[in-house]
Amino acid sequence: MQSESAQALNVAFVAGVAPGKWFHRWEERFPDVPLASQMVDDGEQLAVLRDGRADVAFVRLPVDKDREGLHVIPLYEELPVVVAPKGHEIQAFEEIPLAEVADELFEYDGGPSERLDLVEGGAGLAIMPMSVVRHFNRKDLRYRPVTGVEPYGVGIAWRRDNESTTIQEFIGVVRGRGANSSRQESVQRDQQEAAKQRREDRAAAQSKAARARNDASRAAKAARGGKPAARGAKGRPGSGKRRGR
């Protein structure tokens, strides 16, 4: 990667996302470009992009990408689970229909850790992505898959007004493009530069050939004294003498 894009890449991710595999691939492919990461609450996932704290963010979907001025690529979906205090009756089932627990749910707009605190304290039940519950691993809580709820989507987002080469390379890493993929920013740039060099080399070769032809033509004229060869009366080369009358 060229020096103009060899700046530190700042990546944010919400709880439950495990970006380690992508970070490792990045470090292997671009060891000279540092990567800084931070976990943020769902409520901060877009704010970190707005204020520049992050160049790229793994976000929980949906987000209003048009209003926020973002590029968003969906990556995968997560299983929703209902979370309850240890000893709750949900432990007797393998999965729970939403209708069975709807009246025990509570509203809360804060972060996932605080929501789990409230469940643990007896405020009610919560529906959350299973990856988030596993991430916090509360021993006094239990969870079961819940049916009738749409899966939680996870995507990667970045600002439309920030199209740096570094970001494009990271998007390629996340999407599984190989180092030599023709869709990678660095590969495209190298291909463009190689094509430009081929055009310049071809033009130089053609110019050199044209000069060589011109030089050969001038040399031939100089060898003839700069005049065309004399021709006989019938148009054939001759001695140049005239016939008597």
Summary of the structure (lengths in Angstrom):
residues: 245
radius of gyration: 35.9
end to end distance: 88.0
largest distance: 137.9
contacts: 648
relative contact order: 0.15
helix: 41%
strand: 23%
